[in-house]
């Protein structure tokens, strides 16, 4: 896969720190260096590449800790008490170190991006060629690089506000400590307005995806339009805000009560509609002028695949930029990549020379989401969540609901799988070279649908909801599960359906937690999640199974499994790893135990290694995954006579009940929901920043100041 060449100009490597404030660490080149840097686009590109060198990995740490494990679909795999990071993920049931390394590093690196971007922006603005191009409304390398720097800065501020709330804001180059002496906290409203305005000026002169050699591994005008939409959407949404901070003339609509201890309230701007209209406008700009980006609606791979949703992720695993991407962080094989190590199908392999090497599996899926929200004919279900892990020795292992990692920890992600790579990398863990797809068309379309519905344009909302949902179902299911489902929706029911669709479409991609926050539904969705999990556990304890009312899917304490040789016993041409389960297949079909669920198995490319295994130790046949089999009944006896073994499934949820019930969002108990308390998701500002601010930057949300 082509990556941006991170050539950081030597003058940027030799610059010195000009400011003492922790969050600045300003790297300021001399005027001579700046003259050289911004004399030619190729030199300026090196400076922009220096920003990307931090930008591409900017959000990984807090994304890992909270965003991809802290929603009503996504969770962590370990015991709550085993990892301190579960405290902020669970909304602070206890206090947390305000100098937490991942939090403070994210804070520091966001400001590193911002200070570098401001230097580049100012340098390009002083260039005569850029000025001429801007004046003549001509797209050029100069205007593109300028827009990329603006987009880098805006993306960093977007993350800072998401995690920390109101933060220091400056949109000019900092070259001395004296310039920083008066920087305090700025209202997030001013930050949103400032970055939206800057992007609106830059976007018309940026290349759309595919123009000027710009791919989704760089910020394009397509991405920047979507970023304006995202910032406006965020500005319109509900957020937890401080009551000890002056928001000027902005007024709010409030949910619930103010918390006097945390000094916080859960609100959105009273003029939210104007920002949602702005979000809709810029998301429509993406749809109307996407460049080469598109929603993948057709799977060209032929019979057996038939899943355009999965096709998107296969591009990533083939080390190709997906046509659905608006932005992918570029990773390099053999050097780095936390994908799919943390956010893909787990592997019990060793750290190196395994098939595949270890994959930890940080992102997990709640059983109540998998069984209770996905319809069995939704093509996204099996691509999203896996019920078998890679053994690390070219074979399958049943997922275990005991807390832990690898094959333990519950249902894991399946959108990425090192077994499914076109050229699997078995040398070492965390070096697959798989890009991080940070923004794709399905995401933007559903945001557009929500913004349109929220502002009364239900026709547009339904158009884009239909586009996304349609590809998840076969042609035979369209009339019932797409047209018939969407047509009668209106008002709040339409908004709820779009929010639900985002949950199905984006599970495991770290988008749902922030959606819950912005929609104003975080407290309710936490409460409902916990109650669904409790109902499931009680059913498993009382009856040995639980059937989810909305889908008819049943989870049981036990399933029956056996290893099979699919090449000899089922179909010599079959590859479970890339197989969509056939429409209408039932448990009476002899191939059902190995074809359902689909998109699992192991890589056929490991033939030499597989040949060293017993022929019946590669693929797993499973019965009882979606319907109850009485352990003492005739069906169980017949399966065991056929070589199946009764294997623990839901019973390990029962045996670890607190992990799956009372430890969920432990910092927001049911009493908080009843009282209408605001959700406390905001991170603490690091102590070093507070200490260096001369009192201009203060801690909020009840966090300690030292």
N, C-alpha and C positions, 0 to 999 in steps of 0.2 A: 504494500500500500504506500502511495506517495504521502510523505509527511512534509509539513513546513520545515525547512531547514533553519534551525534556530541558531542563526549566525548573529551572536550578540557582538555589536561593534566594540572594538578594543577600548575606545574612549569611554564607553559606558561601563566597562569592567574596571577601569582605573579611577573612576570618579570617587569622591570622598563624601562622607556624610556631613551635611550642612546643618541639620537640625537635631536637637536632643529629644524631641518628643517621640515617645515610643511608636506611635502610629504613623509617623511620617518617614523617618529614616530616609530622608530625601537624598537622591543621588543626582547631583547637579554638575553637568559638564561645564567646562570653561567656555567662554564665548568663542574661542578659536575652534574648539571641538564642535560646537553647535554650527558654526559657519560651514565646517566640512560636512557634518552629518546631513544638513538640509540643503546642500548644494546640488544634489542629484537624487532622483527617486531610488536608485539602487542602494545608495548609502542610507537614505531615510528608511528603506525597507528593513535594513538591519536593526535600526532602532525600534521599529514596530515589532520585529521578530523578537527583540529583547523583552517586549511586553508579553507577547504570546508565551514566552518561556516560563512565565509565572501563570499567565491566564489559563492555559490549557488544563491545568490541574487545580485551579483555584478553589473550587468548592468541594473537592473530593473528601476532605476530612469530616466536615459537618454533615455533608450528604451521607457519608458512611455511618455517622453516629446517630443521626436523627431522621433525616428526610426519607430515607429508603427503608427504615425499620419502625417508623412511628406513626402509622395511620390506622384506619379501620380495615385495611386489606393487608398491610405489611407489618412484620414484626421481626424481632431479633431471635437468634437460635439458642442463646445461653440462658442459664438461670439468671433471674433478675439480680440477685446479690453477687453474682460472679464478676460483673463488670461495672465500674463506676459510670461508664457512659450511658447506662440505662437510666440514670437519674434525670438528666436533661431530656432524654428521649421520652420519658414517662411523665414530663411536666413537673419535675422537682418535688418529689415526695419528701426529700430531705435536701439540705443545702449542699452546695457543690463548690468545689474549688474555683474561685473566679479567675485563677491563672491557669486553668486547664489548658494543656499544651495544644490540643487541636483547635480549641476556640481562639486562643491568643494568636496562634499561627495564622489562622484564617483572617483574623482582624489585621494582622501585620501585612500579610500578603495582598489583601485587598487594597490597602493603602499604598503598598509598593506599586501595584498596577496603576493606581490613580495618579501617583506622583510621576511615574514614568510617562503615562499617557499625557498628562498636562504639559510636560516638557516637549513631547513630540508635537502636540497640538500647537503650542506656541511657536515652535521652530518652523513647522510647515506654514503657519499663517504668515510668517515673515518672508516667505519665499515668493519672488516676483512671478514665477511660472504658475504657482498655485493661485496667486491673486488674479492673474489673467484668466486662468481656466474657470475660476469661480465667477468672475465678472461676465465672462462670455457664456456661462452655463454649459461648459464643456466637461464631460467626464474624462478623467485622465488618471494616470498612476498617482499623481499628487492628490487629487480629490478622493480617490479610493483609499489611500493610506491615511489621509486625514479622517475619513469616516471610520476606518478601522480603529483608530486611536480613540475616537469619541465612543464607539461601541464598547471598546474594552473598559473605558472608565464607567460608562453607564451600567454595564453588567456587574462591575465590582460594587458600585453603589447599590444596585438592586439586591445583591446578596447581603451587604452590610445591614440594610434596612430590614430585610427578612429575618435575620438572626438577632440583631441588636436593637432594632427600633430606630430612634432618633440618634444620629451620629454626626461627627464633625464633617462638614462639607466645604470643599473649595474646588473651584474649577479654573484655577490659574496655577502657574508654575511656582513652586516654593524653592527659593535658593538660599535662604538664610533663616536662622533661628528667630530673628525679630519678626519675620513674616508670619511665623506660626504662633507668636505669643498671644494673639487675640482670638485664636480659633477655639470655639466652644462647640456645644451641641447645636445642631440645626434641625428644625422640624422636618420630618420626612416629606411633608407636603411640598416644601421648597426644594427638596432634593428631587422628588419626582418631576416637579415643574421644570427645574433647571435642566435635567438630563433629557426630558422629552423635547424641550425647545432646541437643545443642541443637536439632537438626533434629527429632528425635523429639518433643520438647515442642512445637515450633511447628507441625508439619504438620497435626495434627488441626483446627486453627483457621485454616488457610489455605483459600482457595477452590480447588477443582479447576478444571481448564481449562474455560472456558465459564461458570463461575459468577462473579457479581459483576463482570462485564465483563472478566474476565481472559483474555487471549489468550496464545498462545505467545511473544509478544514481551516477556512479563514472567514472572517466576518464580512458578509456581503450586504448590499442594499436590501436584499430579501430578508436576511436575518435582522437587519437594523429596523426595518418596518415592523417586523414581529416583535422586536424588543420594545418599540414604542407602545405597541398594543399591550405587551406584558406590563410595562410600567404604569400605563393608564389603568389597566385592569387591577393591578395591585393598589393603586391610589384610590380606586372606587370601592375596594373590598373592605370587609371587617378585619380589624387588627386590634391587638391589645395595646393600648396606649397609656402613657403615664398621666397621672392626675397632678403630679408635682412639676409639670412642664407647661410652658406657655405656648399654645398653638395659634396665638394671635386671633384673627377674626374667624377662623374655621370653626364651624359648629358641627355637631355629631348626632347621629341616631345611635342609640345605645341598646344593647341586649343585656338583660340581667342587671346586676348591682355593681357598684364600685367596691373594690376591695381596699379597705383602708390600711391594711397591713402591707400589701404590696404596692399600694398607691397606684392602682391600675383599673382600667375599664375596657370593655369589649365593645368597640364602636366602628362605625364607618362615617365618612363625611356626609353631611346632609345634602351636598350637591354632587353626590356620587354618580348620578345619572349622566352628567356632562362628561365625566371621565370614562364611563362605560361606552358612551357614544364615540369618544375618541378611540378607545380600544377597538371598537367595531370597525371604524374607518380604516385604521391601519392594518388590521387583520384582513380586511377586504382588499387592501392594497397588495398584500401578499398573494391572495387568491387570484387577483386580476393580473398580477405581474410577478409570477413566481420564479422567473428565469427557468432553470432546468429542474427545479424541485417539483415533486408531484406526490400525490398519494398513490401508493402501489395498489392497484385494484385488480390486476390480472397476474396470475402465476404462470409464467411462460415455461416452467420447467417440465410440464407434461403430466401424464398420468401418475397417480400416487402421491404427488405433492399437493396440488389443489389448495394452496393456502397463501394468498397474497400477503396476509398479515405476517406470517413467518418469513416470507421472502425478504422483507425489510431487514430482519435481524441476520439472515443468512449472508447478505452483503457484508455485514460487519465481520462475520466469521470467515468470509472469503477474503478478508483484508482489502475490501473495496469500499469506497465511499457510497453510501446508499443514496439512490435518487430521492428518497423520502426525507433526507436530512436537510435541515437548514443550517445546522452547525454540529460538527463532530470534533471533539478534542483529539488531536492526532497523537498516536502512540507509536513507538518503534519496536518491532520484534527483536527480542534478545536483549532489550534494555529495560523496558518498563511496560506495565499495563496491569491495572487492578481489575481489569475486565477480561475474562469472566471470573477470576479468582474469588472476588467478593460478591459479585452480583449475577452469578450464573449457576449452572447445574454443578452440585458439589462433586468432589472426588476424594476418595480415601487414599490416593497415591502419595508417595513420598515427595519431598521437595524437588527432586530432579529424577530424570530418566524413568518416568512412570507413564502409564497409559490410561488417562493423562496424569500429569503431576497434581499435587494437592490443590484443591479448590475448597476454600473455607466455607463459603456460602453464608455471607453476612445477611443478605436479604432473604427473608422467609415470608411465607404466605399463610394467613390464618385459615384453618380448616373450615371455619364457618363461611369464609369468603369463597373458597374453592368449591365447597359443596352447596352452599346456600345462595350464591349470587350468579355463578356461571350456569347457563342452560347447558345440558349435555351436548347439544348440537352447535354450540358456539365454538367456532374454530380457534378462538383465542385461548380457550381453557388449557389445552394440553401444551400449547406453546408457552404459556405463561408460567405454569407450575409443573414441577416434576414429582412423580411418586416413586421414582427410582433414582439413585445416585450412581455415579461411576465408582467402581471399586478401586480404580487406580491400576488395575491389572486386566484391562480390556474386557470388563464384564459389568453386569448390573448388580446393584444391591438395593433392597427395599429401604425406602426412607424410614427413619425411626423417629418417633415423636419424643423420645427422651431428650432433654436439653443437652446441647453440646454443639459440635460443629461437624463438618463433612456430612456423612450420611445421617448423623443425629441432628436434632434441632427442629424437626418438622418439615413440612412441604417447602421446597426451595424453588428458586427461579429456574426457568428453562429457556428463556429468550436467548441466552448465550450458553454454549456448551462446547468445551474444547474437543470433545469427540466429534462434533459436527463441523469442525473447521475443514475447509477444502484441503489444507495442508497442516494437519495438527502438529503443534509444537510440543515435543515431549522432553525437551532438554532441561527446562527449569520452570518452576512455578512463577507466576506474576510476570511473565515475559512473552505472553502470547502475541502481542502487537495489535490486539483488538482495540479499535477506537471506542471512545465514550460518546455515544449519540446523545447530545444534550438537548436538541430541539428538532422535532420532526413534524411533518405535515398533519398527522393525525392529532397531535397535541394542539396545534394552531387552529385547526378546523373546529375542534370542540370548544376551545376558548372563544372563537368567533361565534359559534352557536349559542353559547351562554350569554355573551355580551349582547347579541341580537335579541334573544328572548327577554333579557332583563330590560331592554329598552323598547319592547313592544313590537319588534320586527320578527314575528313568529315564522313567517315564510322563509326568511333567510336562515333562521335557527334550524328549522326542520330540514332545509336543503342540506346543510353541512352535517347535521346529526345523521341524516340518512346516508350520506356518502361514507361516513366512517363505519356505521353499524352494518351497512349492506355487505361489506367485504367479509364480515365475520360469519356469514351464514350462506349456505348453499342456495342455488336458484330455487329449489323446491321449498325452502323455508322463508323466502322473501315476503310472501303475502301475509304470513302470520307474524313473523318475528321482526319484520322491518316495517313494511307499509302499514299493516294492521296495528302494529304497536305504536308507531309514531303519529299516524294521522289524527287520532282523537285528542292528542296531548295539547294542553293550553295552560297559560298562566303558571302557577307554581308547580303544577304537575310536569310541565315541560322543562322548567329549570331543574327540577329534581331528576328527571330522566337524563338530562345532559350531564349533570353531576355524576350520576350513576354510570353513565357510559364512559366518562373519563376514568372512573375507578376500574372498570373492566379493561379498557384500552391501555391504560398506562401503569397497571400494577407492576411493582418492582422497578419502576423507573424514577421513583423519588418525587413524584408530582402530587400525590394524593394528600399528604399531610398539609401542604400549603393551600390546596384547594379547600380542605375542611376549614381552615382558618379563614380564608377570604370569603367563603360563602356564609359565614356566620353560624355554621352548623357543627363546629368542632365539639362543643359540649354534648350536643344531642347524639352525634355519631359515636362518641366514646361510650356514652351510656348504653346505646343500642348494641354496640359491639360486645360489650361486657355481658349484657343480658343474653345475647345469642349464644355466646360461648358457654355461659352457665347452663342454659337450656340444653345445649348439646352434651355437656358433661353429665348432667342429671339423667338424660336419656340413656347415655352409655352405661351409667352406673345401674340404673333401674332395669333396663331392658336388654342391654348388650348392643344397642344400636340407637341411632337418632335419625329421623327423616326430616329434612328441611322443607318447610311448607311451600316456599316459592319455586322450588326447582324439582321437588320430588326425589332428590338425591339422598341416599342413605349412607351414613358412615357407621361402621361397626367396630367392635372391639378387636376383631380378628379378621384376617384375610387368609386365603390359601395360596401358596406359591410353590412353584417348582422350576428348576432350570430346564431349558429345552434347547435342542439344536434346531433353530428355525430353518436353516438351510436344508436339512435333511427331512425334518418332520413337518414343516409347514410349506415353505416355498423357497426354492433355491435362489430366486431373484430378489427375495424380500430383504429390505434394509429398514428395520424398525426406526432407525435414527431419523429418517426423513420420510416418514409415512404418515399421511393423514388417515385417521380411522375411517373406514368406509361408511358412507351414509346408511343408516338403518340396520347396521349390524347388531345382533342380539346375542345374549349370553349363551344361547343354544348353538350358535355357530362354533364349530370346532376351532376356528382360528381366533375367536374372540379373546381368549386369555392372553394372547401375545400381540394382538392388534389394538387393544383398548387398555389404557389410553395410548394415543399415538405419540410420536416425536420422543422416543426413548430408545435405548439400546446401546450399541457401542460401534466404534468406527470399523468399517470393513478394510480400511487402509492398514490396520494393524494385523493383517493376516498372519504374518510370520510369528508374531507374539501369540495370537489367539491359537495357533496350531499347537502350541505347547500346553494349552489348557485341555482338560477333559471336554469332549464335544458337547456335554450337557451342562457346562458351567459358564455359559456366556450370556444368554438371554433369559429373562424371567417371565414365566406365565403367571398370571394373577387372576384369581376369582374372588368374588365377594367385595370388590372395591366400592361398588355403588349400590349393592343390595345385601340384605342380611342373610347370612347362612348360619343356621343353628349349629353350634359346635357339637351338639349331641344328636343331630338329625341325620337323615338318610343321605342328604346331599353332601354333607361333610364326610361321611363315611365313604361314599363313592369316590370323592376327590382324593381322599387319603389312600384309598386302594389303588388309585391311578398315579400315585407318587407325589401328590401334593402334601405340603406340610402346613399345619395351622401356624400362622405367624402373627405376632402382636402388631396391632395397628392402633385403633382408638384407645385401647386399654392403656397405652403409655401416656395418653392425654389424661386419663383418669388418674393414673399413678403420679402424675405431676400436675395436679389440679390447679394449684396456686399460680403456676407458670402461665396457665391458659385462662385464668379468670381474675383473681384478685390482684395479681401483679400487673395486669394490663392498665396502662396509664395510671400508675399507682399515685401519682401526684394530683389526680383529678378524680376523687372518689364520688360515689353517687350523691353524697350529701352536698358536694359542691354544685352538682347539676341541679339538685332541688332548690338550692339557694340562689342559683343564677350567677355563680362566681365566674369571673373572666378566666380563660385558660392562660396559664403562665408558661409560655413557650420561649420567651425571649432569653437570650444569653446575657451573661454578665460582661461588662466592659472590663478588660484586663487592668489589674492594679497599677502596672507601670504607666499606663496611659493616664489614669486618674491622678497619680502622684505627680506627673510632669505637667499637668494642665493648669496649675495655680488656681484650682477651684472652678475653672470654666467648664470642665467636663465632670458630670456627676453620675453616680450609679443610680439605676432605677429598678423597678419590678421586685423590690424586696431583697435584691442580692446584696451581699456584704460589700464594703468598700475597701477591704484589705484582707 
